[in-house]
């Protein structure tokens, strides 16, 4: 079975500072990993996905994530936080041979940006 | 093009009642999935339908059922509502099935409150 663990349910950073949201995965097969963002009263929007093509994945809005098999991690980063980045972020995993319809999500990290 | 649309956006029911939630996928998308997001948690997979057939089911009781219509829209039904069914119900669509990493598009959800 696949699972993800997001460390830190709440993260606060100053505007312009580095954003680092942590995600560790557990999977018995090579995983497909995703980061989604959820703004208040909205659905989920895909930020980026890892599908084994490259370990460093660049997404939308300046976010990127690096797949590290040795650490079973897929942390999300952004060099400089913007006020508009305030949202809930979810890491998710699925088996590579299934597709992404059956995603297993983490519990989420709420990102607050301090002006 | 319209995104994934869900109706209604908000719903209030009482315990024991039945509810039907509706979802229209993006035009051309044949796969629809349903997720339940309880406040403060990540979404949990309920069902996935493709070409009108159930292709996956999460760990939910038989009170939960769904179907997909010839136009690929979908309904989620929940019978004998419990307080614990209060959640945001998300619908997601994608082009196809079993294409690893296929991008999943989420609707804004239906917020169900059970009193």
Interface residues (C-beta under 8 A of the other chain):
Chain A: X32 X36 X41 X42 X43 X44 X45 X46 X49 X51 X90 X92 X94 X96 X97 X98 X99 X100 X101 X102 X103 X104 X105 X106 X107 X108
Chain B: X4 X31 X33 X35 X40 X41 X42 X43 X44 X45 X48 X50 X55 X56 X58 X90 X92 X94 X96 X97 X98 X99 X100 X101 X102 X103 X104 X106 X107 X108 X109
